[in-house]
Amino acid sequence: MDKTNLTIAVVLVVLIIISGVQAFTLGSIKEKINNNQVSVSSSKTVSSATESSGTSSKLPSNIKDLPQMVGGC
């Protein structure tokens, strides 16, 4: 075997090992979900894009000025 074939074989073996680890991890996560051992929580609140005034305080200032930057109406 020359170096190219050996390199391809090594990369293929590494990819197969990574795939096996991912499959095992996915299986254990799936089992935890089925046994109700996983709780879902969210600490991030989602707000609407615009407030009652029509502008959003969450957007950076350069995004607020975007229509003027590109010549929008």
PQR file of N, CA, C, O and H, with PARSE charges and radii, in Angstrom:
ATOM      1  N   MET A   1       0.852  -1.193   0.000 -0.4000 1.5000
ATOM      2  CA  MET A   1       0.000   0.000   0.000 -0.0000 2.0000
ATOM      3  C   MET A   1       0.884   1.237   0.000  0.5500 1.7000
ATOM      4  O   MET A   1       1.879   1.314   0.721 -0.5500 1.4000
ATOM      5  N   ASP A   2       0.512   2.166  -0.794 -0.4000 1.5000
ATOM      6  CA  ASP A   2       1.266   3.407  -0.767 -0.0000 2.0000
ATOM      7  C   ASP A   2       0.666   4.360   0.269  0.5500 1.7000
ATOM      8  O   ASP A   2      -0.340   4.045   0.903 -0.5500 1.4000
ATOM      9  H   ASP A   2      -0.296   2.104  -1.379  0.4000 1.0000
ATOM     10  N   LYS A   3       1.283   5.508   0.431 -0.4000 1.5000
ATOM     11  CA  LYS A   3       0.881   6.447   1.486 -0.0000 2.0000
ATOM     12  C   LYS A   3      -0.540   6.961   1.290  0.5500 1.7000
ATOM     13  O   LYS A   3      -1.251   7.177   2.272 -0.5500 1.4000
ATOM     14  H   LYS A   3       2.101   5.764  -0.085  0.4000 1.0000
ATOM     15  N   THR A   4      -0.967   7.159   0.056 -0.4000 1.5000
ATOM     16  CA  THR A   4      -2.305   7.686  -0.204 -0.0000 2.0000
ATOM     17  C   THR A   4      -3.372   6.710   0.269  0.5500 1.7000
ATOM     18  O   THR A   4      -4.329   7.103   0.937 -0.5500 1.4000
ATOM     19  H   THR A   4      -0.389   6.983  -0.742  0.4000 1.0000
ATOM     20  N   ASN A   5      -3.209   5.450  -0.073 -0.4000 1.5000
ATOM     21  CA  ASN A   5      -4.194   4.455   0.349 -0.0000 2.0000
ATOM     22  C   ASN A   5      -4.203   4.287   1.861  0.5500 1.7000
ATOM     23  O   ASN A   5      -5.261   4.108   2.463 -0.5500 1.4000
ATOM     24  H   ASN A   5      -2.432   5.130  -0.615  0.4000 1.0000
ATOM     25  N   LEU A   6      -3.022   4.345   2.478 -0.4000 1.5000
ATOM     26  CA  LEU A   6      -2.934   4.229   3.923 -0.0000 2.0000
ATOM     27  C   LEU A   6      -3.618   5.409   4.606  0.5500 1.7000
ATOM     28  O   LEU A   6      -4.314   5.229   5.605 -0.5500 1.4000
ATOM     29  H   LEU A   6      -2.161   4.490   1.990  0.4000 1.0000
ATOM     30  N   THR A   7      -3.422   6.615   4.072 -0.4000 1.5000
ATOM     31  CA  THR A   7      -4.058   7.803   4.633 -0.0000 2.0000
ATOM     32  C   THR A   7      -5.573   7.718   4.520  0.5500 1.7000
ATOM     33  O   THR A   7      -6.292   8.044   5.465 -0.5500 1.4000
ATOM     34  H   THR A   7      -2.856   6.761   3.260  0.4000 1.0000
ATOM     35  N   ILE A   8      -6.049   7.284   3.375 -0.4000 1.5000
ATOM     36  CA  ILE A   8      -7.490   7.142   3.176 -0.0000 2.0000
ATOM     37  C   ILE A   8      -8.056   6.103   4.131  0.5500 1.7000
ATOM     38  O   ILE A   8      -9.139   6.296   4.683 -0.5500 1.4000
ATOM     39  H   ILE A   8      -5.465   7.019   2.607  0.4000 1.0000
ATOM     40  N   ALA A   9      -7.345   5.015   4.332 -0.4000 1.5000
ATOM     41  CA  ALA A   9      -7.809   3.965   5.245 -0.0000 2.0000
ATOM     42  C   ALA A   9      -7.858   4.475   6.681  0.5500 1.7000
ATOM     43  O   ALA A   9      -8.806   4.175   7.407 -0.5500 1.4000
ATOM     44  H   ALA A   9      -6.465   4.858   3.883  0.4000 1.0000
ATOM     45  N   VAL A  10      -6.871   5.228   7.096 -0.4000 1.5000
ATOM     46  CA  VAL A  10      -6.842   5.769   8.455 -0.0000 2.0000
ATOM     47  C   VAL A  10      -7.984   6.753   8.661  0.5500 1.7000
ATOM     48  O   VAL A  10      -8.657   6.716   9.691 -0.5500 1.4000
ATOM     49  H   VAL A  10      -6.100   5.472   6.507  0.4000 1.0000
ATOM     50  N   VAL A  11      -8.206   7.627   7.695 -0.4000 1.5000
ATOM     51  CA  VAL A  11      -9.303   8.595   7.799 -0.0000 2.0000
ATOM     52  C   VAL A  11     -10.643   7.870   7.856  0.5500 1.7000
ATOM     53  O   VAL A  11     -11.522   8.258   8.626 -0.5500 1.4000
ATOM     54  H   VAL A  11      -7.659   7.657   6.859  0.4000 1.0000
ATOM     55  N   LEU A  12     -10.806   6.839   7.064 -0.4000 1.5000
ATOM     56  CA  LEU A  12     -12.048   6.070   7.062 -0.0000 2.0000
ATOM     57  C   LEU A  12     -12.278   5.389   8.409  0.5500 1.7000
ATOM     58  O   LEU A  12     -13.402   5.383   8.910 -0.5500 1.4000
ATOM     59  H   LEU A  12     -10.092   6.524   6.438  0.4000 1.0000
ATOM     60  N   VAL A  13     -11.238   4.821   8.996 -0.4000 1.5000
ATOM     61  CA  VAL A  13     -11.361   4.177  10.305 -0.0000 2.0000
ATOM     62  C   VAL A  13     -11.730   5.208  11.373  0.5500 1.7000
ATOM     63  O   VAL A  13     -12.577   4.941  12.225 -0.5500 1.4000
ATOM     64  H   VAL A  13     -10.325   4.826   8.589  0.4000 1.0000
ATOM     65  N   VAL A  14     -11.104   6.374  11.332 -0.4000 1.5000
ATOM     66  CA  VAL A  14     -11.419   7.432  12.301 -0.0000 2.0000
ATOM     67  C   VAL A  14     -12.867   7.870  12.156  0.5500 1.7000
ATOM     68  O   VAL A  14     -13.555   8.064  13.159 -0.5500 1.4000
ATOM     69  H   VAL A  14     -10.415   6.591  10.640  0.4000 1.0000
ATOM     70  N   LEU A  15     -13.338   8.028  10.934 -0.4000 1.5000
ATOM     71  CA  LEU A  15     -14.731   8.429  10.719 -0.0000 2.0000
ATOM     72  C   LEU A  15     -15.705   7.354  11.216  0.5500 1.7000
ATOM     73  O   LEU A  15     -16.757   7.682  11.764 -0.5500 1.4000
ATOM     74  H   LEU A  15     -12.779   7.870  10.119  0.4000 1.0000
ATOM     75  N   ILE A  16     -15.367   6.094  11.033 -0.4000 1.5000
ATOM     76  CA  ILE A  16     -16.234   5.014  11.518 -0.0000 2.0000
ATOM     77  C   ILE A  16     -16.269   5.009  13.043  0.5500 1.7000
ATOM     78  O   ILE A  16     -17.327   4.799  13.635 -0.5500 1.4000
ATOM     79  H   ILE A  16     -14.513   5.828  10.588  0.4000 1.0000
ATOM     80  N   ILE A  17     -15.130   5.235  13.681 -0.4000 1.5000
ATOM     81  CA  ILE A  17     -15.098   5.298  15.147 -0.0000 2.0000
ATOM     82  C   ILE A  17     -15.929   6.466  15.660  0.5500 1.7000
ATOM     83  O   ILE A  17     -16.690   6.318  16.616 -0.5500 1.4000
ATOM     84  H   ILE A  17     -14.270   5.405  13.199  0.4000 1.0000
ATOM     85  N   ILE A  18     -15.786   7.621  15.031 -0.4000 1.5000
ATOM     86  CA  ILE A  18     -16.580   8.795  15.438 -0.0000 2.0000
ATOM     87  C   ILE A  18     -18.069   8.511  15.263  0.5500 1.7000
ATOM     88  O   ILE A  18     -18.877   8.878  16.116 -0.5500 1.4000
ATOM     89  H   ILE A  18     -15.168   7.741  14.254  0.4000 1.0000
ATOM     90  N   SER A  19     -18.428   7.867  14.173 -0.4000 1.5000
ATOM     91  CA  SER A  19     -19.824   7.524  13.928 -0.0000 2.0000
ATOM     92  C   SER A  19     -20.354   6.583  14.999  0.5500 1.7000
ATOM     93  O   SER A  19     -21.490   6.734  15.450 -0.5500 1.4000
ATOM     94  H   SER A  19     -17.772   7.568  13.480  0.4000 1.0000
ATOM     95  N   GLY A  20     -19.552   5.626  15.406 -0.4000 1.5000
ATOM     96  CA  GLY A  20     -19.968   4.705  16.460 -0.0000 2.0000
ATOM     97  C   GLY A  20     -20.175   5.403  17.787  0.5500 1.7000
ATOM     98  O   GLY A  20     -21.137   5.114  18.498 -0.5500 1.4000
ATOM     99  H   GLY A  20     -18.630   5.504  15.040  0.4000 1.0000
ATOM    100  N   VAL A  21     -19.280   6.321  18.128 -0.4000 1.5000
ATOM    101  CA  VAL A  21     -19.421   7.081  19.375 -0.0000 2.0000
ATOM    102  C   VAL A  21     -20.682   7.934  19.341  0.5500 1.7000
ATOM    103  O   VAL A  21     -21.403   8.017  20.335 -0.5500 1.4000
ATOM    104  H   VAL A  21     -18.499   6.555  17.550  0.4000 1.0000
ATOM    105  N   GLN A  22     -20.950   8.564  18.209 -0.4000 1.5000
ATOM    106  CA  GLN A  22     -22.160   9.366  18.086 -0.0000 2.0000
ATOM    107  C   GLN A  22     -23.412   8.511  18.192  0.5500 1.7000
ATOM    108  O   GLN A  22     -24.389   8.926  18.816 -0.5500 1.4000
ATOM    109  H   GLN A  22     -20.364   8.496  17.402  0.4000 1.0000
ATOM    110  N   ALA A  23     -23.402   7.341  17.600 -0.4000 1.5000
ATOM    111  CA  ALA A  23     -24.559   6.442  17.680 -0.0000 2.0000
ATOM    112  C   ALA A  23     -24.798   6.001  19.118  0.5500 1.7000
ATOM    113  O   ALA A  23     -25.941   5.960  19.575 -0.5500 1.4000
ATOM    114  H   ALA A  23     -22.609   7.004  17.094  0.4000 1.0000
ATOM    115  N   PHE A  24     -23.726   5.671  19.834 -0.4000 1.5000
ATOM    116  CA  PHE A  24     -23.860   5.277  21.229 -0.0000 2.0000
ATOM    117  C   PHE A  24     -24.407   6.424  22.069  0.5500 1.7000
ATOM    118  O   PHE A  24     -25.289   6.215  22.902 -0.5500 1.4000
ATOM    119  H   PHE A  24     -22.798   5.704  19.463  0.4000 1.0000
ATOM    120  N   THR A  25     -23.892   7.630  21.858 -0.4000 1.5000
ATOM    121  CA  THR A  25     -24.359   8.801  22.600 -0.0000 2.0000
ATOM    122  C   THR A  25     -25.824   9.087  22.295  0.5500 1.7000
ATOM    123  O   THR A  25     -26.605   9.368  23.204 -0.5500 1.4000
ATOM    124  H   THR A  25     -23.175   7.799  21.181  0.4000 1.0000
ATOM    125  N   LEU A  26     -26.197   9.018  21.033 -0.4000 1.5000
ATOM    126  CA  LEU A  26     -27.586   9.245  20.656 -0.0000 2.0000
ATOM    127  C   LEU A  26     -28.501   8.213  21.284  0.5500 1.7000
ATOM    128  O   LEU A  26     -29.595   8.546  21.740 -0.5500 1.4000
ATOM    129  H   LEU A  26     -25.563   8.790  20.294  0.4000 1.0000
ATOM    130  N   GLY A  27     -28.066   6.972  21.311 -0.4000 1.5000
ATOM    131  CA  GLY A  27     -28.870   5.923  21.939 -0.0000 2.0000
ATOM    132  C   GLY A  27     -29.069   6.155  23.419  0.5500 1.7000
ATOM    133  O   GLY A  27     -30.166   5.945  23.936 -0.5500 1.4000
ATOM    134  H   GLY A  27     -27.177   6.701  20.941  0.4000 1.0000
ATOM    135  N   SER A  28     -28.021   6.589  24.114 -0.4000 1.5000
ATOM    136  CA  SER A  28     -28.166   6.839  25.551 -0.0000 2.0000
ATOM    137  C   SER A  28     -29.051   8.055  25.813  0.5500 1.7000
ATOM    138  O   SER A  28     -29.822   8.060  26.773 -0.5500 1.4000
ATOM    139  H   SER A  28     -27.130   6.760  23.694  0.4000 1.0000
ATOM    140  N   ILE A  29     -28.952   9.072  24.984 -0.4000 1.5000
ATOM    141  CA  ILE A  29     -29.828  10.239  25.143 -0.0000 2.0000
ATOM    142  C   ILE A  29     -31.278   9.853  24.884  0.5500 1.7000
ATOM    143  O   ILE A  29     -32.179  10.267  25.612 -0.5500 1.4000
ATOM    144  H   ILE A  29     -28.326   9.068  24.205  0.4000 1.0000
ATOM    145  N   LYS A  30     -31.496   9.055  23.837 -0.4000 1.5000
ATOM    146  CA  LYS A  30     -32.850   8.606  23.506 -0.0000 2.0000
ATOM    147  C   LYS A  30     -33.442   7.772  24.645  0.5500 1.7000
ATOM    148  O   LYS A  30     -34.625   7.898  24.959 -0.5500 1.4000
ATOM    149  H   LYS A  30     -30.763   8.719  23.245  0.4000 1.0000
ATOM    150  N   GLU A  31     -32.624   6.930  25.255 -0.4000 1.5000
ATOM    151  CA  GLU A  31     -33.097   6.112  26.372 -0.0000 2.0000
ATOM    152  C   GLU A  31     -33.452   6.981  27.577  0.5500 1.7000
ATOM    153  O   GLU A  31     -34.448   6.726  28.253 -0.5500 1.4000
ATOM    154  H   GLU A  31     -31.663   6.828  24.999  0.4000 1.0000
ATOM    155  N   LYS A  32     -32.646   8.000  27.846 -0.4000 1.5000
ATOM    156  CA  LYS A  32     -32.950   8.913  28.945 -0.0000 2.0000
ATOM    157  C   LYS A  32     -34.249   9.664  28.702  0.5500 1.7000
ATOM    158  O   LYS A  32     -35.026   9.880  29.632 -0.5500 1.4000
ATOM    159  H   LYS A  32     -31.837   8.208  27.296  0.4000 1.0000
ATOM    160  N   ILE A  33     -34.489  10.064  27.457 -0.4000 1.5000
ATOM    161  CA  ILE A  33     -35.738  10.766  27.123 -0.0000 2.0000
ATOM    162  C   ILE A  33     -36.923   9.832  27.314  0.5500 1.7000
ATOM    163  O   ILE A  33     -37.947  10.240  27.862 -0.5500 1.4000
ATOM    164  H   ILE A  33     -33.858   9.888  26.701  0.4000 1.0000
ATOM    165  N   ASN A  34     -36.800   8.576  26.869 -0.4000 1.5000
ATOM    166  CA  ASN A  34     -37.889   7.613  27.019 -0.0000 2.0000
ATOM    167  C   ASN A  34     -38.183   7.294  28.480  0.5500 1.7000
ATOM    168  O   ASN A  34     -39.327   7.001  28.827 -0.5500 1.4000
ATOM    169  H   ASN A  34     -35.968   8.244  26.424  0.4000 1.0000
ATOM    170  N   ASN A  35     -37.167   7.347  29.342 -0.4000 1.5000
ATOM    171  CA  ASN A  35     -37.357   7.073  30.766 -0.0000 2.0000
ATOM    172  C   ASN A  35     -37.682   8.325  31.568  0.5500 1.7000
ATOM    173  O   ASN A  35     -37.706   8.285  32.798 -0.5500 1.4000
ATOM    174  H   ASN A  35     -36.238   7.585  29.059  0.4000 1.0000
ATOM    175  N   ASN A  36     -37.928   9.426  30.887 -0.4000 1.5000
ATOM    176  CA  ASN A  36     -38.250  10.717  31.507 -0.0000 2.0000
ATOM    177  C   ASN A  36     -37.173  11.168  32.494  0.5500 1.7000
ATOM    178  O   ASN A  36     -37.486  11.742  33.537 -0.5500 1.4000
ATOM    179  H   ASN A  36     -37.908   9.458  29.888  0.4000 1.0000
ATOM    180  N   GLN A  37     -35.927  10.913  32.172 -0.4000 1.5000
ATOM    181  CA  GLN A  37     -34.820  11.345  33.009 -0.0000 2.0000
ATOM    182  C   GLN A  37     -34.246  12.685  32.555  0.5500 1.7000
ATOM    183  O   GLN A  37     -33.318  13.209  33.170 -0.5500 1.4000
ATOM    184  H   GLN A  37     -35.673  10.447  31.325  0.4000 1.0000
ATOM    185  N   VAL A  38     -34.796  13.231  31.487 -0.4000 1.5000
ATOM    186  CA  VAL A  38     -34.309  14.490  30.949 -0.0000 2.0000
ATOM    187  C   VAL A  38     -35.404  15.521  31.101  0.5500 1.7000
ATOM    188  O   VAL A  38     -36.544  15.294  30.698 -0.5500 1.4000
ATOM    189  H   VAL A  38     -35.550  12.805  30.987  0.4000 1.0000
ATOM    190  N   SER A  39     -35.054  16.658  31.686 -0.4000 1.5000
ATOM    191  CA  SER A  39     -36.029  17.735  31.783 -0.0000 2.0000
ATOM    192  C   SER A  39     -35.618  18.854  30.841  0.5500 1.7000
ATOM    193  O   SER A  39     -34.433  19.152  30.692 -0.5500 1.4000
ATOM    194  H   SER A  39     -34.127  16.842  32.013  0.4000 1.0000
ATOM    195  N   VAL A  40     -36.588  19.457  30.220 -0.4000 1.5000
ATOM    196  CA  VAL A  40     -36.335  20.533  29.280 -0.0000 2.0000
ATOM    197  C   VAL A  40     -36.645  21.844  29.978  0.5500 1.7000
ATOM    198  O   VAL A  40     -37.732  22.031  30.525 -0.5500 1.4000
ATOM    199  H   VAL A  40     -37.551  19.215  30.341  0.4000 1.0000
ATOM    200  N   SER A  41     -35.695  22.731  29.953 -0.4000 1.5000
ATOM    201  CA  SER A  41     -35.911  24.041  30.543 -0.0000 2.0000
ATOM    202  C   SER A  41     -35.290  25.087  29.649  0.5500 1.7000
ATOM    203  O   SER A  41     -34.354  24.809  28.900 -0.5500 1.4000
ATOM    204  H   SER A  41     -34.812  22.579  29.508  0.4000 1.0000
ATOM    205  N   SER A  42     -35.812  26.278  29.731 -0.4000 1.5000
ATOM    206  CA  SER A  42     -35.298  27.369  28.928 -0.0000 2.0000
ATOM    207  C   SER A  42     -35.105  28.577  29.818  0.5500 1.7000
ATOM    208  O   SER A  42     -36.040  29.022  30.485 -0.5500 1.4000
ATOM    209  H   SER A  42     -36.572  26.504  30.340  0.4000 1.0000
ATOM    210  N   SER A  43     -33.908  29.104  29.830 -0.4000 1.5000
ATOM    211  CA  SER A  43     -33.635  30.299  30.616 -0.0000 2.0000
ATOM    212  C   SER A  43     -33.661  31.542  29.747  0.5500 1.7000
ATOM    213  O   SER A  43     -33.521  32.659  30.246 -0.5500 1.4000
ATOM    214  H   SER A  43     -33.149  28.743  29.289  0.4000 1.0000
ATOM    215  N   LYS A  44     -33.837  31.354  28.470 -0.4000 1.5000
ATOM    216  CA  LYS A  44     -33.835  32.458  27.529 -0.0000 2.0000
ATOM    217  C   LYS A  44     -35.277  32.819  27.170  0.5500 1.7000
ATOM    218  O   LYS A  44     -36.063  31.951  26.790 -0.5500 1.4000
ATOM    219  H   LYS A  44     -33.951  30.447  28.064  0.4000 1.0000
ATOM    220  N   THR A  45     -35.612  34.073  27.290 -0.4000 1.5000
ATOM    221  CA  THR A  45     -36.950  34.513  26.923 -0.0000 2.0000
ATOM    222  C   THR A  45     -36.935  35.014  25.489  0.5500 1.7000
ATOM    223  O   THR A  45     -35.982  35.654  25.045 -0.5500 1.4000
ATOM    224  H   THR A  45     -34.973  34.778  27.599  0.4000 1.0000
ATOM    225  N   VAL A  46     -37.989  34.714  24.792 -0.4000 1.5000
ATOM    226  CA  VAL A  46     -38.109  35.126  23.405 -0.0000 2.0000
ATOM    227  C   VAL A  46     -39.129  36.242  23.351  0.5500 1.7000
ATOM    228  O   VAL A  46     -40.252  36.097  23.834 -0.5500 1.4000
ATOM    229  H   VAL A  46     -38.763  34.194  25.153  0.4000 1.0000
ATOM    230  N   SER A  47     -38.736  37.349  22.765 -0.4000 1.5000
ATOM    231  CA  SER A  47     -39.661  38.474  22.640 -0.0000 2.0000
ATOM    232  C   SER A  47     -39.930  38.736  21.168  0.5500 1.7000
ATOM    233  O   SER A  47     -39.210  38.254  20.293 -0.5500 1.4000
ATOM    234  H   SER A  47     -37.824  37.467  22.373  0.4000 1.0000
ATOM    235  N   SER A  48     -40.951  39.489  20.918 -0.4000 1.5000
ATOM    236  CA  SER A  48     -41.283  39.803  19.533 -0.0000 2.0000
ATOM    237  C   SER A  48     -40.233  40.743  18.963  0.5500 1.7000
ATOM    238  O   SER A  48     -39.516  41.415  19.704 -0.5500 1.4000
ATOM    239  H   SER A  48     -41.535  39.880  21.629  0.4000 1.0000
ATOM    240  N   ALA A  49     -40.153  40.782  17.649 -0.4000 1.5000
ATOM    241  CA  ALA A  49     -39.114  41.570  16.991 -0.0000 2.0000
ATOM    242  C   ALA A  49     -39.356  43.067  17.142  0.5500 1.7000
ATOM    243  O   ALA A  49     -38.406  43.850  17.168 -0.5500 1.4000
ATOM    244  H   ALA A  49     -40.735  40.236  17.048  0.4000 1.0000
ATOM    245  N   THR A  50     -40.604  43.466  17.240 -0.4000 1.5000
ATOM    246  CA  THR A  50     -40.882  44.889  17.364 -0.0000 2.0000
ATOM    247  C   THR A  50     -41.724  45.146  18.596  0.5500 1.7000
ATOM    248  O   THR A  50     -42.552  44.322  18.984 -0.5500 1.4000
ATOM    249  H   THR A  50     -41.376  42.830  17.219  0.4000 1.0000
ATOM    250  N   GLU A  51     -41.504  46.287  19.199 -0.4000 1.5000
ATOM    251  CA  GLU A  51     -42.300  46.691  20.343 -0.0000 2.0000
ATOM    252  C   GLU A  51     -43.472  47.528  19.841  0.5500 1.7000
ATOM    253  O   GLU A  51     -43.662  47.672  18.634 -0.5500 1.4000
ATOM    254  H   GLU A  51     -40.831  46.956  18.884  0.4000 1.0000
ATOM    255  N   SER A  52     -44.252  48.076  20.758 -0.4000 1.5000
ATOM    256  CA  SER A  52     -45.425  48.842  20.360 -0.0000 2.0000
ATOM    257  C   SER A  52     -45.042  50.096  19.582  0.5500 1.7000
ATOM    258  O   SER A  52     -45.835  50.575  18.772 -0.5500 1.4000
ATOM    259  H   SER A  52     -44.097  47.959  21.739  0.4000 1.0000
ATOM    260  N   SER A  53     -43.843  50.642  19.807 -0.4000 1.5000
ATOM    261  CA  SER A  53     -43.428  51.831  19.074 -0.0000 2.0000
ATOM    262  C   SER A  53     -42.928  51.499  17.680  0.5500 1.7000
ATOM    263  O   SER A  53     -42.697  52.402  16.875 -0.5500 1.4000
ATOM    264  H   SER A  53     -43.198  50.252  20.465  0.4000 1.0000
ATOM    265  N   GLY A  54     -42.757  50.224  17.384 -0.4000 1.5000
ATOM    266  CA  GLY A  54     -42.313  49.827  16.058 -0.0000 2.0000
ATOM    267  C   GLY A  54     -40.817  49.593  15.974  0.5500 1.7000
ATOM    268  O   GLY A  54     -40.329  49.173  14.925 -0.5500 1.4000
ATOM    269  H   GLY A  54     -42.945  49.491  18.038  0.4000 1.0000
ATOM    270  N   THR A  55     -40.071  49.848  17.040 -0.4000 1.5000
ATOM    271  CA  THR A  55     -38.640  49.595  17.032 -0.0000 2.0000
ATOM    272  C   THR A  55     -38.317  48.574  18.099  0.5500 1.7000
ATOM    273  O   THR A  55     -39.075  48.396  19.053 -0.5500 1.4000
ATOM    274  H   THR A  55     -40.468  50.189  17.892  0.4000 1.0000
ATOM    275  N   SER A  56     -37.227  47.925  17.943 -0.4000 1.5000
ATOM    276  CA  SER A  56     -36.817  46.914  18.905 -0.0000 2.0000
ATOM    277  C   SER A  56     -35.587  47.394  19.652  0.5500 1.7000
ATOM    278  O   SER A  56     -34.643  47.901  19.045 -0.5500 1.4000
ATOM    279  H   SER A  56     -36.611  48.069  17.168  0.4000 1.0000
ATOM    280  N   SER A  57     -35.596  47.236  20.960 -0.4000 1.5000
ATOM    281  CA  SER A  57     -34.433  47.639  21.742 -0.0000 2.0000
ATOM    282  C   SER A  57     -33.378  46.548  21.772  0.5500 1.7000
ATOM    283  O   SER A  57     -32.265  46.796  22.238 -0.5500 1.4000
ATOM    284  H   SER A  57     -36.363  46.824  21.453  0.4000 1.0000
ATOM    285  N   LYS A  58     -33.689  45.340  21.288 -0.4000 1.5000
ATOM    286  CA  LYS A  58     -32.768  44.219  21.308 -0.0000 2.0000
ATOM    287  C   LYS A  58     -31.812  44.224  20.108  0.5500 1.7000
ATOM    288  O   LYS A  58     -30.765  43.579  20.158 -0.5500 1.4000
ATOM    289  H   LYS A  58     -34.592  45.139  20.909  0.4000 1.0000
ATOM    290  N   LEU A  59     -32.154  44.933  19.046 -0.4000 1.5000
ATOM    291  CA  LEU A  59     -31.339  44.931  17.843 -0.0000 2.0000
ATOM    292  C   LEU A  59     -30.167  45.896  17.977  0.5500 1.7000
ATOM    293  O   LEU A  59     -30.311  46.958  18.582 -0.5500 1.4000
ATOM    294  H   LEU A  59     -33.005  45.457  19.006  0.4000 1.0000
ATOM    295  N   PRO A  60     -29.021  45.547  17.426 -0.5600 1.5000
ATOM    296  CA  PRO A  60     -27.907  46.488  17.422  0.2800 2.0000
ATOM    297  C   PRO A  60     -28.237  47.707  16.576  0.5500 1.7000
ATOM    298  O   PRO A  60     -29.078  47.638  15.679 -0.5500 1.4000
ATOM    299  N   SER A  61     -27.583  48.812  16.858 -0.4000 1.5000
ATOM    300  CA  SER A  61     -27.916  50.058  16.166 -0.0000 2.0000
ATOM    301  C   SER A  61     -27.652  49.981  14.673  0.5500 1.7000
ATOM    302  O   SER A  61     -28.376  50.605  13.896 -0.5500 1.4000
ATOM    303  H   SER A  61     -26.900  48.868  17.587  0.4000 1.0000
ATOM    304  N   ASN A  62     -26.630  49.231  14.240 -0.4000 1.5000
ATOM    305  CA  ASN A  62     -26.357  49.163  12.810 -0.0000 2.0000
ATOM    306  C   ASN A  62     -27.449  48.419  12.048  0.5500 1.7000
ATOM    307  O   ASN A  62     -27.643  48.678  10.860 -0.5500 1.4000
ATOM    308  H   ASN A  62     -26.042  48.724  14.871  0.4000 1.0000
ATOM    309  N   ILE A  63     -28.171  47.499  12.698 -0.4000 1.5000
ATOM    310  CA  ILE A  63     -29.278  46.813  12.042 -0.0000 2.0000
ATOM    311  C   ILE A  63     -30.501  47.722  11.960  0.5500 1.7000
ATOM    312  O   ILE A  63     -31.257  47.657  10.990 -0.5500 1.4000
ATOM    313  H   ILE A  63     -28.014  47.289  13.662  0.4000 1.0000
ATOM    314  N   LYS A  64     -30.703  48.575  12.976 -0.4000 1.5000
ATOM    315  CA  LYS A  64     -31.828  49.502  12.941 -0.0000 2.0000
ATOM    316  C   LYS A  64     -31.714  50.469  11.764  0.5500 1.7000
ATOM    317  O   LYS A  64     -32.727  50.878  11.198 -0.5500 1.4000
ATOM    318  H   LYS A  64     -30.089  48.628  13.763  0.4000 1.0000
ATOM    319  N   ASP A  65     -30.494  50.833  11.396 -0.4000 1.5000
ATOM    320  CA  ASP A  65     -30.274  51.789  10.320 -0.0000 2.0000
ATOM    321  C   ASP A  65     -30.090  51.123   8.955  0.5500 1.7000
ATOM    322  O   ASP A  65     -29.706  51.786   7.992 -0.5500 1.4000
ATOM    323  H   ASP A  65     -29.671  50.501  11.856  0.4000 1.0000
ATOM    324  N   LEU A  66     -30.357  49.834   8.864 -0.4000 1.5000
ATOM    325  CA  LEU A  66     -30.116  49.090   7.642 -0.0000 2.0000
ATOM    326  C   LEU A  66     -30.861  49.640   6.425  0.5500 1.7000
ATOM    327  O   LEU A  66     -30.246  49.752   5.364 -0.5500 1.4000
ATOM    328  H   LEU A  66     -30.670  49.295   9.646  0.4000 1.0000
ATOM    329  N   PRO A  67     -32.155  49.991   6.512 -0.5600 1.5000
ATOM    330  CA  PRO A  67     -32.817  50.517   5.301  0.2800 2.0000
ATOM    331  C   PRO A  67     -32.159  51.772   4.763  0.5500 1.7000
ATOM    332  O   PRO A  67     -32.125  51.963   3.548 -0.5500 1.4000
ATOM    333  N   GLN A  68     -31.636  52.632   5.620 -0.4000 1.5000
ATOM    334  CA  GLN A  68     -30.966  53.836   5.132 -0.0000 2.0000
ATOM    335  C   GLN A  68     -29.608  53.506   4.526  0.5500 1.7000
ATOM    336  O   GLN A  68     -29.150  54.198   3.617 -0.5500 1.4000
ATOM    337  H   GLN A  68     -31.664  52.477   6.608  0.4000 1.0000
ATOM    338  N   MET A  69     -28.951  52.438   5.030 -0.4000 1.5000
ATOM    339  CA  MET A  69     -27.630  52.074   4.525 -0.0000 2.0000
ATOM    340  C   MET A  69     -27.696  51.546   3.108  0.5500 1.7000
ATOM    341  O   MET A  69     -26.787  51.790   2.315 -0.5500 1.4000
ATOM    342  H   MET A  69     -29.323  51.876   5.769  0.4000 1.0000
ATOM    343  N   VAL A  70     -28.754  50.828   2.774 -0.4000 1.5000
ATOM    344  CA  VAL A  70     -28.843  50.227   1.451 -0.0000 2.0000
ATOM    345  C   VAL A  70     -29.779  50.991   0.528  0.5500 1.7000
ATOM    346  O   VAL A  70     -30.099  50.527  -0.567 -0.5500 1.4000
ATOM    347  H   VAL A  70     -29.493  50.630   3.418  0.4000 1.0000
ATOM    348  N   GLY A  71     -30.216  52.159   0.972 -0.4000 1.5000
ATOM    349  CA  GLY A  71     -31.061  52.982   0.130 -0.0000 2.0000
ATOM    350  C   GLY A  71     -32.504  52.529   0.122  0.5500 1.7000
ATOM    351  O   GLY A  71     -33.207  52.743  -0.866 -0.5500 1.4000
ATOM    352  H   GLY A  71     -29.956  52.536   1.862  0.4000 1.0000
ATOM    353  N   GLY A  72     -32.964  51.910   1.193 -0.4000 1.5000
ATOM    354  CA  GLY A  72     -34.355  51.471   1.262 -0.0000 2.0000
ATOM    355  C   GLY A  72     -35.306  52.645   1.425  0.5500 1.7000
ATOM    356  O   GLY A  72     -34.881  53.752   1.756 -0.5500 1.4000
ATOM    357  H   GLY A  72     -32.393  51.736   1.995  0.4000 1.0000
ATOM    358  N   CYS A  73     -36.586  52.408   1.193 -0.4000 1.5000
ATOM    359  CA  CYS A  73     -37.545  53.501   1.279 -0.0000 2.0000
ATOM    360  C   CYS A  73     -37.977  53.802   2.677  0.5500 1.7000
ATOM    361  O   CYS A  73     -38.787  54.705   2.892 -0.5500 1.4000
ATOM    362  H   CYS A  73     -36.931  51.509   0.924  0.4000 1.0000
TER
END
